[in-house]
Amino acid sequence: MVIVRTWLLVAAERREFDGIRKRMGNAKQLAWQGAKFACEAQWQGDRWWMLANGPGEALVIEALKERKDVDGMISTGLCGALDPALRLGDVVVSGNAHIEARMGAHAQFVRGAVHSLDRVAVTAAEKRTLRNQTGATAVDMESAAIERKAAEWNIPYLCIRAVSDRAGDTLPLDFNRYRNARGDFSRTRIALAALARPFTVMPQLMEFDRNCRRAADALGDFLADCRF
């Protein structure tokens, strides 16, 4: 197979790549200084580099200090819906139109702006305020930093995100309270917080985890059908 182009896909967490990695089946570990996770796969004649270093702008920039020879950069992973019409697993796309035009004819997605915060939008009220203030379709924590880095490297940029929580959903915990000094979410502290309220928070947290898995699978299906 002849490799034609190299695409750099950047997410916050490794699990956000689970859907596409299952479909590719040929991903292998990639050495990448400053990143928590990196792998490489070949798909439809192209090379895909998948990179995750944690949530938020600072950790994105840390992993992308060194310019790489790539044909385009794609911000991907999960997002929260701001548009009330979005459902769990819906895919939101924004970015350069000339890349979008290469998507598979049968790929279903919503085109709209993704607004970035350096924190999790936890409540339905906060999402409603963000929607009114920005007009954005969805919210995440990394896309703006990735877009700026793509502009710095003078390469095309695309954002492809799948909805893990709807506009009307309030998350089971304020995850912002459980970030460590580096900026990562502490799974241990989140689990302890859930165990402290086993009949209320724990079931909601388990449901949110299932929704994240469903969204990652939907994202994998979509990316597998893309031709950038």
Buried (B, 14 or more C-beta within 10 A) or exposed (E): EEEEEBBBBBBBBBBBBBBBBBBBEEBEEBEBEBBBBBBBBBBBEBBBBBBBBBBBBEBBBBBBEEEEEBBBBBBBBBBBBBBEEBEBBBBBBBBBEEBBEEBEEEBEBBEBBBBBBBBBBBEBEBBBEBBEEEEBBBBBBBBBBBBBBBEEBEBBBBBBBBBBBBBEBBBBBEBBEBBEEEBBBBEEBBEEBBEEBEEEBBEBBEEBEEBBBBBBBBBBBBBBBBBB
